[in-house]
């Protein structure tokens, strides 16, 4: 990953994810709660679908673009307006990460790649 990619990822985090996190905290929205919900007597819920909401991509469409599109479609179906706003930035970030490194960029290798004799 180049420094440009690092900057794009840092910008995505600062401009999209942190504001979304803060907005969700203000509204009391939590995607992955870690503590017990004292308002619930039980966490038992009936099964919603046979696959539990899991989706699949066929082998021909198993790239980053297809995955992000499917994620965007899922958020749209669930009316997750805050998350659908991430879609264009995610696609831009993916396109930047999928560009091949230029010839002028030398990969930094650590000592750990060399076999020990």
C-alpha positions as CSV (number, residue, x, y, z in Angstrom):
1,X,0.0,0.0,0.0
2,X,1.4,3.4,-1.0
3,X,1.4,6.5,1.1
4,X,-1.3,7.8,-1.2
5,X,-3.5,4.8,-0.3
6,X,-2.7,5.4,3.4
7,X,-3.8,9.0,3.0
8,X,-7.0,7.9,1.3
9,X,-7.8,5.3,4.0
10,X,-7.0,7.9,6.7
11,X,-9.3,10.4,5.0
12,X,-12.1,7.8,4.7
13,X,-11.8,7.0,8.4
14,X,-11.7,10.7,9.5
15,X,-14.4,12.0,7.0
16,X,-16.8,9.1,7.1
17,X,-16.3,6.5,9.8
18,X,-15.7,8.8,12.8
19,X,-18.7,11.1,12.0
20,X,-20.9,8.0,11.5
21,X,-19.7,6.6,14.8
22,X,-20.4,9.8,16.7
23,X,-23.8,10.2,15.1
24,X,-24.7,6.6,16.0
25,X,-23.6,7.2,19.6
26,X,-25.8,10.2,19.8
27,X,-28.8,8.2,18.5
28,X,-27.9,5.1,20.6
29,X,-27.3,2.9,17.5
30,X,-24.9,0.0,18.1
31,X,-24.1,-2.6,15.5
32,X,-22.0,-4.9,17.7
33,X,-22.8,-4.4,21.3
34,X,-20.4,-6.0,23.7
35,X,-22.4,-5.9,26.9
36,X,-25.6,-7.4,28.1
37,X,-28.9,-5.5,27.3
38,X,-30.6,-5.2,30.6
39,X,-33.9,-4.4,28.9
40,X,-34.0,-7.9,27.3
41,X,-35.1,-11.0,29.2
42,X,-33.8,-13.3,26.5
43,X,-31.7,-13.0,23.3
44,X,-33.7,-15.8,21.7
45,X,-35.2,-14.7,18.3
46,X,-36.8,-16.9,15.6
47,X,-34.7,-17.6,12.5
48,X,-35.2,-14.9,9.9
49,X,-34.1,-16.8,6.8
50,X,-32.6,-20.2,5.9
51,X,-29.2,-18.6,5.2
52,X,-29.2,-16.1,8.1
53,X,-28.9,-13.3,5.7
54,X,-25.6,-14.6,4.2
55,X,-25.2,-13.8,0.5
56,X,-22.9,-15.3,-2.0
57,X,-21.0,-14.2,-5.1
58,X,-20.4,-16.4,-8.0
59,X,-16.8,-17.2,-8.9
60,X,-16.9,-14.9,-12.0
61,X,-18.0,-11.9,-9.9
62,X,-15.9,-12.4,-6.8
63,X,-13.9,-9.1,-7.0
64,X,-13.9,-6.0,-4.8
65,X,-16.3,-4.1,-7.0
66,X,-18.9,-6.8,-6.9
67,X,-18.6,-7.1,-3.1
68,X,-18.9,-3.4,-2.5
69,X,-21.9,-3.2,-4.9
70,X,-23.6,-6.1,-3.1
71,X,-22.9,-4.4,0.3
72,X,-24.4,-1.1,-1.1
73,X,-27.5,-3.0,-2.3
74,X,-27.8,-4.7,1.1
75,X,-27.6,-1.4,2.9
76,X,-30.2,0.1,0.5
77,X,-32.6,-2.8,1.0
78,X,-32.3,-2.4,4.8
79,X,-32.8,1.4,4.5
80,X,-29.5,2.1,6.2
81,X,-29.2,5.7,5.0
82,X,-26.1,6.5,7.0
83,X,-24.3,3.4,5.7
84,X,-25.3,4.0,2.0
85,X,-23.5,7.3,2.2
86,X,-20.3,5.4,2.6
87,X,-20.7,3.5,-0.7
88,X,-19.1,6.1,-3.1
89,X,-16.2,6.6,-0.8
90,X,-15.7,2.9,-0.4
91,X,-15.7,2.4,-4.2
92,X,-13.1,5.3,-4.6
93,X,-11.0,3.7,-1.9
94,X,-11.2,0.3,-3.5
95,X,-10.2,1.7,-6.9
96,X,-7.2,3.4,-5.4
97,X,-6.1,0.2,-3.6
98,X,-6.6,-1.9,-6.7
99,X,-4.2,0.1,-8.9
100,X,-0.9,-1.7,-9.4
101,X,2.1,-0.2,-7.7
102,X,4.3,1.9,-10.0
103,X,7.7,0.7,-11.1
104,X,9.2,3.6,-9.1
105,X,7.8,2.1,-5.9
106,X,10.1,-0.4,-4.3
107,X,8.5,-2.8,-1.9
108,X,9.9,-2.7,1.6
109,X,11.0,-6.1,2.7
110,X,11.6,-7.1,6.3
111,X,14.2,-9.5,7.6
112,X,11.4,-12.0,8.3
113,X,10.9,-12.9,4.7
114,X,14.3,-14.5,4.4
115,X,14.6,-18.2,5.4
116,X,16.7,-19.1,8.3
117,X,19.5,-21.6,7.7
